Amino acid sequence: MSSGITSDLLAILGTFAASWLLTGRVLAYLRRRAILDHPNDRSSHSIPTPRGGGWGVMLTLLLAWALVALTTDGGLRVLPILIGAAALMAVSWMDDRRGLGPAPRFLAQIAAVAAGLTALPADGLVFQGLLPLWADRLVAAVGWLWFVNLFNFMDGIDGLAGSEAAAIGAGLALVVAVGGLDPAYGLYGLAAAGAAMGFLVWNWHPAKLFMGDVGSVPLGFTLGWLLLAVAASGLWAAALLVPAYFLADATFTLLRRLAEGKKVWQAHREHFYQKATQRGRSHAQVVRLVLALNVALLALAVVSVLLGAASGWTVLPAGAAAIVLLLALLARPVRAAA
């Protein structure tokens, strides 16, 4: 018991410290090289800000996950995830620096996800037997690709993507512990949470630097694998509830833009969280509201684990109602002080 607690503390505190220090070094490098995100009509910031802080998050996460893999049974299982994330970092950094078209970005994501499918539990079905294995993996791959991209889309205001990564990582660690799954999954979650929180020291509003695609794309990839692995291990409802806010905001916005005939692959400021800042809420206020929702969603996820797999369909409506309430709140203008 004490050994497990020690490992958990090392995973989250060690990655927090490493990410905080490394992100600070990355910030100094970005400033020296003047690698900046300049404001435009789709931005949520008003001054040029260094972009590329995701290096600090992801280098910390990949090293921590490699250490977890080496010290737990079945360590080679996560190797395709580490390689895929590293490849996505390289492609995304090129996109951050020079700008790539959608085709090379998407092809790299497809390749990483295809390789990453081999890292899912061999005897586990993400959709709990509703689909044959080949269809289960195909639909999981499509969902994984969407999660990678939506995580990138949702990295649009100070502190949001880092906070969501921390909430997903820590939330999955708790779900794994309550559900009695492979402890390695919990360590992966805690390491991701620690790395994200170390980055948040620098990215909380007003942000000193931004994550950039070099962070948001591979972070979405690694967290997507962890969510699918937990779902394939039987805790499908919990794996759906923990990231549900990001899933809902990004998906509703995509469907709305499709219905309006807009180019969905172009950058925009139409997500609920972005509109909330346009209507008078600060970045920090929006992120705090999302974190409050995440706590409620995590509580429901734990309830679904305690009640058993069959309870998912009864717990999910409560999660959906909580999300709708938050989206409605974000859509309301903030009254100016008298």
C-alpha positions as CSV (number, residue, x, y, z in Angstrom):
1,M,0.0,0.0,0.0
2,S,2.7,2.5,1.0
3,S,4.7,1.6,-2.1
4,G,1.7,2.4,-4.3
5,I,1.2,5.8,-2.6
6,T,4.9,6.6,-2.9
7,S,4.8,5.8,-6.7
8,D,1.7,8.0,-7.1
9,L,3.3,10.9,-5.3
10,L,6.5,10.5,-7.3
11,A,4.5,10.4,-10.6
12,I,2.6,13.6,-10.0
13,L,5.1,15.7,-7.9
14,G,8.1,14.6,-10.0
15,T,6.4,15.4,-13.3
16,F,5.1,18.7,-11.9
17,A,8.6,19.9,-10.9
18,A,10.2,18.7,-14.1
19,S,7.6,20.3,-16.3
20,W,7.7,23.6,-14.4
21,L,11.5,23.8,-14.8
22,L,11.6,22.6,-18.4
23,T,8.8,24.9,-19.5
24,G,10.7,27.8,-18.0
25,R,13.7,26.9,-20.0
26,V,11.6,26.5,-23.1
27,L,10.1,29.9,-22.5
28,A,13.6,31.5,-22.4
29,Y,14.5,29.8,-25.7
30,L,11.3,30.9,-27.4
31,R,11.9,34.5,-26.3
32,R,15.5,34.5,-27.5
33,R,14.4,33.1,-30.9
34,A,11.4,35.4,-31.0
35,I,9.1,32.4,-31.7
36,L,5.8,34.2,-31.1
37,D,2.1,33.8,-31.6
38,H,1.0,37.2,-33.0
39,P,-2.6,38.3,-32.4
40,N,-5.1,38.1,-35.3
41,D,-8.9,38.3,-35.7
42,R,-9.2,34.7,-34.5
43,S,-7.0,35.1,-31.4
44,S,-8.1,35.4,-27.8
45,H,-5.0,37.3,-26.8
46,S,-3.9,40.9,-27.6
47,I,-0.1,40.8,-27.4
48,P,2.6,38.7,-29.1
49,T,3.2,35.6,-26.9
50,P,5.8,32.8,-27.1
51,R,4.3,29.6,-28.6
52,G,5.8,26.2,-28.2
53,G,5.5,25.6,-24.4
54,G,4.2,22.1,-25.2
55,W,7.8,21.0,-25.5
56,G,8.0,21.2,-21.7
57,V,4.8,19.2,-21.1
58,M,5.5,16.5,-23.7
59,L,9.2,15.9,-23.0
60,T,8.3,15.5,-19.3
61,L,5.3,13.2,-20.1
62,L,7.2,11.0,-22.5
63,L,10.1,10.5,-20.1
64,A,7.7,9.7,-17.2
65,W,5.7,7.3,-19.3
66,A,8.8,5.5,-20.5
67,L,9.9,5.1,-16.8
68,V,6.5,3.8,-15.8
69,A,6.7,1.3,-18.8
70,L,10.1,0.1,-17.8
71,T,9.1,-0.5,-14.1
72,T,5.7,-2.2,-14.7
73,D,4.7,-5.4,-16.3
74,G,3.9,-5.2,-20.0
75,G,6.1,-2.1,-20.4
76,L,6.6,-2.6,-24.2
77,R,2.8,-2.2,-24.7
78,V,3.1,1.6,-24.5
79,L,6.0,1.8,-27.0
80,P,3.8,2.6,-30.0
81,I,2.3,5.5,-28.0
82,L,5.7,7.0,-27.2
83,I,6.9,6.7,-30.8
84,G,3.6,8.1,-32.2
85,A,3.6,11.0,-29.8
86,A,7.2,11.9,-30.6
87,A,6.4,11.8,-34.3
88,L,3.4,14.0,-33.8
89,M,5.6,16.5,-31.8
90,A,8.0,16.7,-34.8
91,V,5.3,17.3,-37.3
92,S,3.4,19.7,-35.1
93,W,6.5,21.7,-34.4
94,M,7.0,22.2,-38.1
95,D,3.4,23.3,-38.3
96,D,4.0,25.8,-35.5
97,R,7.0,27.2,-37.2
98,R,6.2,27.2,-40.9
99,G,2.6,26.1,-41.3
100,L,1.7,22.8,-42.9
101,G,-1.3,22.0,-44.9
102,P,-4.1,19.8,-43.4
103,A,-3.0,16.7,-45.5
104,P,0.5,16.1,-43.9
105,R,-0.9,16.8,-40.4
106,F,-3.8,14.4,-40.8
107,L,-1.7,11.7,-42.5
108,A,0.7,11.8,-39.5
109,Q,-2.2,11.5,-37.1
110,I,-3.6,8.5,-39.0
111,A,-0.3,6.7,-38.9
112,A,0.2,7.4,-35.2
113,V,-3.3,6.2,-34.3
114,A,-3.0,3.1,-36.5
115,A,0.2,2.1,-34.7
116,G,-1.3,3.1,-31.4
117,L,-4.2,0.7,-31.7
118,T,-1.8,-2.1,-31.1
119,A,-1.2,-0.7,-27.6
120,L,-4.9,-1.2,-26.6
121,P,-5.7,-4.3,-24.4
122,A,-5.7,-7.2,-26.8
123,D,-8.7,-8.9,-25.2
124,G,-10.6,-5.7,-24.5
125,L,-13.3,-4.1,-26.7
126,V,-13.8,-0.3,-26.4
127,F,-17.5,-0.7,-27.3
128,Q,-18.1,-3.6,-24.9
129,G,-18.9,-6.2,-27.5
130,L,-21.5,-4.2,-29.4
131,L,-19.2,-4.4,-32.5
132,P,-16.9,-7.1,-33.8
133,L,-13.2,-6.6,-33.1
134,W,-12.4,-5.1,-36.5
135,A,-15.3,-2.6,-36.3
136,D,-14.6,-1.8,-32.7
137,R,-11.0,-0.8,-33.6
138,L,-12.1,1.1,-36.7
139,V,-14.6,3.2,-34.8
140,A,-12.2,3.7,-31.9
141,A,-9.6,5.0,-34.4
142,V,-12.0,7.5,-35.8
143,G,-12.9,8.7,-32.3
144,W,-9.3,8.9,-31.4
145,L,-8.5,11.0,-34.4
146,W,-11.4,13.3,-33.5
147,F,-10.1,13.6,-29.9
148,V,-6.6,14.5,-31.1
149,N,-8.0,17.3,-33.2
150,L,-10.6,18.5,-30.8
151,F,-8.0,18.8,-28.1
152,N,-6.1,21.1,-30.4
153,F,-9.2,23.1,-31.2
154,M,-10.0,23.6,-27.5
155,D,-6.5,25.1,-26.8
156,G,-7.7,28.6,-27.4
157,I,-7.6,30.5,-24.1
158,D,-5.1,30.7,-21.2
159,G,-5.1,27.7,-19.0
160,L,-7.9,25.6,-20.6
161,A,-6.0,22.8,-22.3
162,G,-3.5,22.4,-19.5
163,S,-6.3,22.3,-16.9
164,E,-8.3,19.8,-18.9
165,A,-5.2,17.6,-19.4
166,A,-4.6,17.7,-15.6
167,A,-8.3,16.9,-14.9
168,I,-8.3,14.0,-17.4
169,G,-5.1,12.5,-16.1
170,A,-5.9,12.8,-12.4
171,G,-9.5,11.8,-13.0
172,L,-8.5,8.6,-14.8
173,A,-6.0,7.8,-12.1
174,L,-8.8,7.9,-9.5
175,V,-11.1,5.9,-11.8
176,V,-8.4,3.2,-12.3
177,A,-7.8,3.0,-8.6
178,V,-11.5,2.6,-7.7
179,G,-12.1,0.2,-10.5
180,G,-9.0,-2.0,-9.7
181,L,-7.5,-1.7,-13.2
182,D,-3.8,-2.1,-14.0
183,P,-2.0,0.4,-11.7
184,A,0.2,1.4,-14.7
185,Y,-2.8,3.3,-16.2
186,G,-3.1,5.3,-13.0
187,L,0.6,6.2,-13.1
188,Y,0.3,7.3,-16.7
189,G,-2.6,9.5,-15.7
190,L,-0.9,11.1,-12.7
191,A,2.2,11.7,-14.8
192,A,0.1,13.5,-17.4
193,A,-1.6,15.5,-14.7
194,G,1.7,16.6,-13.1
195,A,3.2,17.6,-16.4
196,A,0.1,19.6,-17.3
197,M,0.1,21.4,-13.9
198,G,3.8,22.3,-14.2
199,F,3.0,23.9,-17.5
200,L,0.0,25.7,-16.0
201,V,2.3,27.7,-13.7
202,W,3.4,29.5,-16.9
203,N,0.2,29.3,-18.9
204,W,-2.4,30.5,-16.3
205,H,-4.0,33.8,-17.3
206,P,-2.3,36.1,-18.2
207,A,-0.2,33.4,-20.0
208,K,3.5,33.9,-20.4
209,L,3.5,31.3,-23.2
210,F,1.2,29.1,-25.2
211,M,1.3,25.3,-25.7
212,G,1.2,25.3,-29.5
213,D,0.4,22.4,-31.7
214,V,3.6,20.8,-30.5
215,G,1.9,20.2,-27.2
216,S,-1.8,20.0,-27.8
217,V,-1.7,17.4,-30.7
218,P,0.5,14.8,-29.0
219,L,-1.2,15.5,-25.6
220,G,-4.5,14.7,-27.2
221,F,-3.0,11.6,-28.7
222,T,-1.6,10.2,-25.5
223,L,-4.7,11.1,-23.4
224,G,-6.9,9.6,-26.1
225,W,-5.0,6.3,-25.9
226,L,-5.4,6.3,-22.1
227,L,-9.1,6.9,-22.3
228,L,-9.6,4.2,-24.9
229,A,-7.5,1.7,-22.8
230,V,-9.6,2.4,-19.7
231,A,-12.8,2.0,-21.8
232,A,-11.5,-1.3,-23.3
233,S,-10.8,-2.5,-19.7
234,G,-14.5,-2.2,-19.0
235,L,-15.0,1.3,-17.5
236,W,-16.5,2.8,-20.7
237,A,-18.9,5.2,-19.0
238,A,-16.1,6.7,-16.8
239,A,-13.8,7.0,-19.8
240,L,-16.6,9.0,-21.6
241,L,-17.6,11.2,-18.6
242,V,-14.1,12.4,-17.6
243,P,-13.4,14.3,-20.9
244,A,-17.0,15.0,-21.7
245,Y,-16.8,18.8,-21.6
246,F,-14.2,19.0,-24.3
247,L,-16.1,16.3,-26.4
248,A,-19.3,18.3,-26.1
249,D,-18.0,21.8,-26.8
250,A,-15.9,20.8,-29.8
251,T,-18.5,18.4,-31.3
252,F,-21.5,20.8,-30.9
253,T,-19.4,23.6,-32.4
254,L,-18.3,21.4,-35.4
255,L,-21.9,20.4,-36.1
256,R,-23.1,24.0,-35.9
257,R,-20.4,25.2,-38.3
258,L,-21.2,22.3,-40.7
259,A,-24.9,23.2,-40.6
260,E,-24.0,26.8,-41.4
261,G,-21.9,25.7,-44.4
262,K,-18.6,27.0,-42.9
263,K,-15.1,25.5,-43.5
264,V,-14.8,23.4,-40.4
265,W,-11.0,23.0,-40.7
266,Q,-10.3,26.7,-40.5
267,A,-9.4,28.5,-37.2
268,H,-12.3,30.4,-35.6
269,R,-13.5,31.8,-32.3
270,E,-16.9,30.1,-32.1
271,H,-16.4,27.5,-29.3
272,F,-18.6,28.1,-26.2
273,Y,-15.5,28.9,-24.1
274,Q,-14.3,31.4,-26.6
275,K,-17.7,33.1,-26.9
276,A,-17.8,33.3,-23.1
277,T,-14.6,35.4,-23.1
278,Q,-16.1,37.6,-25.8
279,R,-19.2,38.1,-23.6
280,G,-17.3,39.4,-20.7
281,R,-15.8,36.5,-18.7
282,S,-12.0,36.4,-18.1
283,H,-10.0,33.4,-19.2
284,A,-9.5,32.4,-15.6
285,Q,-13.3,32.6,-14.9
286,V,-14.1,30.3,-17.8
287,V,-11.4,27.8,-16.8
288,R,-12.7,27.7,-13.2
289,L,-16.2,27.0,-14.4
290,V,-14.9,24.1,-16.6
291,L,-12.9,22.7,-13.7
292,A,-16.0,22.8,-11.5
293,L,-17.9,20.9,-14.2
294,N,-15.0,18.4,-14.4
295,V,-15.3,17.7,-10.7
296,A,-18.9,16.9,-11.1
297,L,-18.2,14.7,-14.1
298,L,-15.5,12.9,-12.2
299,A,-17.9,12.2,-9.3
300,L,-20.4,10.7,-11.8
301,A,-17.5,8.7,-13.3
302,V,-16.7,7.2,-9.9
303,V,-20.3,6.5,-9.2
304,S,-20.5,4.6,-12.5
305,V,-17.5,2.5,-11.5
306,L,-18.9,1.7,-8.1
307,L,-22.3,0.7,-9.5
308,G,-20.9,-1.4,-12.2
309,A,-20.7,-1.4,-16.0
310,A,-24.5,-1.6,-16.5
311,S,-25.0,1.6,-14.6
312,G,-23.4,3.7,-17.3
313,W,-26.6,4.4,-19.2
314,T,-28.3,5.7,-16.0
315,V,-25.3,8.0,-15.0
316,L,-24.6,9.5,-18.4
317,P,-27.8,11.6,-18.6
318,A,-26.8,13.4,-15.4
319,G,-23.4,14.2,-17.0
320,A,-25.1,15.4,-20.1
321,A,-27.4,17.7,-18.1
322,A,-24.4,19.2,-16.2
323,I,-22.7,19.9,-19.5
324,V,-25.8,21.6,-21.0
325,L,-26.1,23.8,-17.9
326,L,-22.5,24.9,-18.2
327,L,-22.8,25.6,-22.0
328,A,-25.9,27.6,-21.3
329,L,-24.0,29.6,-18.6
330,L,-21.1,30.2,-21.0
331,A,-23.5,31.5,-23.6
332,R,-25.0,34.1,-21.3
333,P,-23.5,37.7,-21.4
334,V,-21.9,38.9,-18.2
335,R,-23.7,41.9,-16.8
336,A,-21.5,45.0,-16.5
337,A,-21.0,46.3,-13.0
338,A,-23.2,49.2,-12.1
